[in-house]
Amino acid sequence: MIRFIPIIILIAVYPIDAHAYINPSTVSLIFTAIAGSLAVIGYYARSIFYKIQSFFNKKNDKEK
């Protein structure tokens, strides 16, 4: 742990310029895109699961 202290001090003293800016609306756009993508993936997975489930339930109904 002690050997990391000079590295941390060096990083704090010698900052590196990023020359970039992310405004809040960009962050909300990214968050909305990720949330929408997860919702679509969840809906698609659920529809596939129900199709597979109904396929096997049809076989069980014919056997009875």
HUUR-V633967 format. One record per residue. N is the residue number from 1. SS is DSSP state (H for helix, E for strand, L for the rest). PSI is psi in degrees with one decimal (none if undefined). OMEGA is omega in whole degrees, 0 to 359 (* if undefined). Layout:
N,SS,PSI,OMEGA / N,SS,PSI,OMEGA
//
This chain:
1,L,-37.9,183 / 2,H,-32.0,182 / 3,H,-16.7,178 / 4,H,-16.2,182 / 5,H,-45.1,177 / 6,H,-34.3,179 / 7,H,-42.0,179 / 8,H,-41.9,178 / 9,H,-40.7,179 / 10,H,-42.0,178 / 11,H,-39.3,181 / 12,H,-35.2,183 / 13,H,-35.1,184 / 14,L,81.9,181 / 15,L,150.3,178 / 16,L,127.8,180 / 17,L,134.5,181 / 18,L,-27.7,183 / 19,L,41.9,180 / 20,L,154.7,179 / 21,L,129.9,176 / 22,L,113.2,180 / 23,L,162.0,184 / 24,H,-32.0,181 / 25,H,-29.5,177 / 26,H,-39.7,178 / 27,H,-42.0,179 / 28,H,-32.7,176 / 29,H,-44.6,179 / 30,H,-43.4,179 / 31,H,-42.7,179 / 32,H,-40.2,179 / 33,H,-41.1,178 / 34,H,-43.4,179 / 35,H,-41.4,178 / 36,H,-40.6,178 / 37,H,-42.0,178 / 38,H,-37.3,179 / 39,H,-41.7,179 / 40,H,-42.9,179 / 41,H,-41.5,178 / 42,H,-42.4,179 / 43,H,-42.6,180 / 44,H,-43.2,179 / 45,H,-39.5,179 / 46,H,-41.0,180 / 47,H,-38.0,177 / 48,H,-41.7,179 / 49,H,-43.0,180 / 50,H,-34.5,177 / 51,H,-42.9,178 / 52,H,-41.7,180 / 53,H,-41.9,179 / 54,H,-31.8,177 / 55,H,-45.5,181 / 56,H,-30.6,177 / 57,H,-31.8,177 / 58,H,-37.8,178 / 59,H,-39.8,180 / 60,H,-34.6,179 / 61,H,-35.2,179 / 62,H,-31.8,181 / 63,H,-25.8,184 / 64,L,none,*
//
